[in-house]
Structures are given as structure tokens and as C-alpha cells.
């Protein structure tokens, strides 16, 4: 089993453990200013994207429209990104595995002298995890990570 499937399963295992441990449930809080509310309400959203770089072109392997020749951009807030790349909501490890398999089926392949199914391209499968939670003071915080 490869690295991507292992990371996929560990990621969703950890998210489920966090939900079970109370990370997904609200806890009551009282602030020094007399205000009260709920803290540590955590929500997680996972999205997947899959791109291929072939003959110096960036292709979206998960797009229903077959988006070809996407552009690499850079923004001050988010950094480097691929403009127009599709992102798909993922609820469990199986969903991510299915997207990976679907995109892999349409990757560019051509035979070589030693391998009849050589990929002939580079591919990047990304799982993005966005976490939102409310601190004891009532401030909503957000964290984002990509694997």
C-alpha cells in the first residue's frame, strides 16, 4: 500500500477520534467579562484536488469539464495555487480513495521500453483540511492544512 492511501486513512481516523473525544461538541464557558457561551465547537471540512503536469501543461484530473491548461498563480494571502482547479468535498477515507482512483484512470500514460504503463507525467493529489472552532472568549478561529 502506498503513502497516499496510508495518509488518507490516518487523517480520517484522527478526525474521527477528535470528534469522539469531544472536539466536535460544544462546551460551556464563562468569560471574565461575565459573558457566557459555548467553546471548543470544532468543525472539520476536507476537500480533495488532483492535478497532472504533462508536457508543461497543468490538467485537472477530477474536473467533469476536463479543464486543461490551467494556470499557476500566487496570491499574497494564500500563496501559490492553481487557478480553476476543482476541489471536491470528502466525507471519509473511502471518498478520497475513490477520487484518487478516478483521477489516476485518466492520467496520461504511454509505453516505454521497460514499462508499458509508464505515467509520463507528474501528479499532485491534495487533501485540504479546514478546521473552525470557537475559543473561550467567543472568537472564531480557523486553521487550514494541506497534505
N, C-alpha and C positions, 0 to 999 in steps of 0.2 A: 504494500500500500504506500502511496506517495505522500509527500509532505503536505500538499494542499488538502487532501481528504482528512488527514490527521488533525491539522489545524482547524478545519471546519468542524469536526466532531468535538474537539476540546472547547472551541469557542462556545458552541451552543450548550455543551454540558455546563460550562462555567456560568453562562447566563441563566440557565435553569436553576443552578444551585443558589445563585444570588437572589432569584425570585423566591425560592423556597425558604431562604434564610431571613426573609422579611424585607429584602431590598426592594421588592415591588409593592410593599404595603405601607400605609401611612402610619405615622407615629405622632402622637400629640406633643406639642411643645408650648412653653410659655417663655416669652422674652422678658428681659429686664424692664422693658418699657410697658409691661402689662398686657401686651398683645399676646394672643394665643392663636394656634392654628395647627397645621399638620407639617411634619418634617419627614425627610428621607423617603418621599414618594418617588420611586425611581421607575422610569420607563425606558425601554430599550427598543431601538429600531435598527434593523440590519438590512442593508441593501448590497446587491452584487452587480458588478460590471465585468465585462470580459472583452478585451481588445486584442487585435493582432497587428503586428507591424510586418508588412510584406512588400517587398520592392519599394521601400521608402514611403509607403502609404499606411495610414492608420485606419483599420477596419473595425467596426463594431460587430462582434460575434453573436450578440444577443438581440440585436435590433430586428424587429419584424419587417422594417422597410429596407433592410440591407444597406444601412448607411456606409458609404465608402469614402475614403479620403477625408477623414476627419482632421481637424487642426489642433495642434498643441498650443496652448495658451498659458499665460501666467498672470495671476491677479495678486495684488498686494495682500489681501485678506486671506485667501485660500491657497496661494502658491500655484504650482504647476497643475494643470488639468487638461483634459481632452474635451474641447467644445463639441457638444452634440452627442456625446457618449450616453447611451441609455443606462439607467440604473433601475434594478428590479428589487422589489421588496422580498425579503426572505424571512420566513417564519420558523424554519427548523433546518437542521443539517441536511435532511433529505432534499429540501427545496434547493439549497445551494449546490448539492451534488448533481441534481437534475440539470440546473443551469450550466454547470461546468461541462457535463456530458453533451448537452445540446450544442454549446459553442464549439466544443472540441470536434464534433462531427463535421462542422463546416470550415475548419481551418484549412489553409492551403497546404496541400501535400503534393509531392512529386517524387518519383523514384530516383534513387541514386544507385551508384554501382554496388553499394553494400547494404542498402536499406530501401525496400520497395515502398515504404510508407513514411519516408523522411518528411518532417514538418516544413522545412524550407522557410520558416518564419519564426518570429518571436511572439509570445503571447503573454498577456498580463491579466490574471484573474484577481479581482479585488473584492474583499468583503469590508464594508464600512459599517462601523457600529457607532450610533449616536445614542447617548445616554442623557436623560434630563432628570433633574431632581431638585427638590426644594430644601434649602438649608433651614436651620432652626430660626434664623432671623426673617424668613419668608422669601429670601432672594432665590430666584430660579437660576440654577446653574446648568450648563451644558458641556459635555465632553464628547469629542469625536476622535475616533481611531480608525486606522485602515490597516488591513492585513493583506 
